[in-house]
Amino acid sequence: MSKRLIYSRGFPYGAPLVMLRGGATKDSAVKDFIREQGFRWQMSDRPSHAWENYMYADELRPILRTLRDEYGCEVIPKDGMDANYVIDLDKS
């Protein structure tokens, strides 16, 4: 199973939307952790399905670090995402 976790961020209507998808989300431990962090599986009218939550970069950074460091996920930003929304996981 792929341990790749792709995240995307944006501000639709001014809200700090975060979306997680990828093979890592099929791992039950990763899925449980994501749920514990308040993410919900979204199967809406959007073109793709993802785990979604609303949070700012400073709230998301420790979650992505945990997924990388404790769950062994390869955490990568979505291709083509605005560079201003990419999170430096090694920043304090």
KAUR-V496170 format. One record per residue. N is the residue number from 1. RES is the residue in three letters. D_LAST is the distance of its C-alpha to the last C-alpha in Angstrom with 2 decimals. Layout:
BEGIN
n: [N,N]
res: [RES,RES]
d_last: [D_LAST,D_LAST]
END
This chain:
BEGIN
n: [1,2,3,4,5,6,7,8,9,10,11,12,13,14,15,16,17,18,19,20,21,22,23,24,25,26,27,28,29,30,31,32,33,34,35,36,37,38,39,40,41,42,43,44,45,46,47,48,49,50,51,52,53,54,55,56,57,58,59,60,61,62,63,64,65,66,67,68,69,70,71,72,73,74,75,76,77,78,79,80,81,82,83,84,85,86,87,88,89,90,91,92]
res: [MET,SER,LYS,ARG,LEU,ILE,TYR,SER,ARG,GLY,PHE,PRO,TYR,GLY,ALA,PRO,LEU,VAL,MET,LEU,ARG,GLY,GLY,ALA,THR,LYS,ASP,SER,ALA,VAL,LYS,ASP,PHE,ILE,ARG,GLU,GLN,GLY,PHE,ARG,TRP,GLN,MET,SER,ASP,ARG,PRO,SER,HIS,ALA,TRP,GLU,ASN,TYR,MET,TYR,ALA,ASP,GLU,LEU,ARG,PRO,ILE,LEU,ARG,THR,LEU,ARG,ASP,GLU,TYR,GLY,CYS,GLU,VAL,ILE,PRO,LYS,ASP,GLY,MET,ASP,ALA,ASN,TYR,VAL,ILE,ASP,LEU,ASP,LYS,SER]
d_last: [30.70,27.93,24.37,23.21,21.22,21.31,19.46,20.53,19.58,21.84,23.29,26.92,28.75,25.56,23.99,20.54,21.99,20.14,22.38,22.02,24.83,25.85,27.48,24.73,25.62,29.04,27.79,28.72,25.74,23.30,25.55,25.65,21.87,21.68,24.52,22.94,20.00,22.73,23.34,27.03,29.13,30.53,33.91,34.80,36.74,33.83,34.53,32.05,30.95,27.37,25.28,24.23,22.23,21.18,17.56,15.01,11.97,9.61,12.20,12.67,9.34,9.63,13.30,13.14,11.04,13.78,16.42,15.41,14.89,17.47,19.92,19.97,19.72,19.42,17.15,18.26,18.62,22.21,24.39,25.07,22.33,21.49,18.75,17.23,16.56,14.92,11.37,9.06,8.23,6.39,3.82,0.00]
END
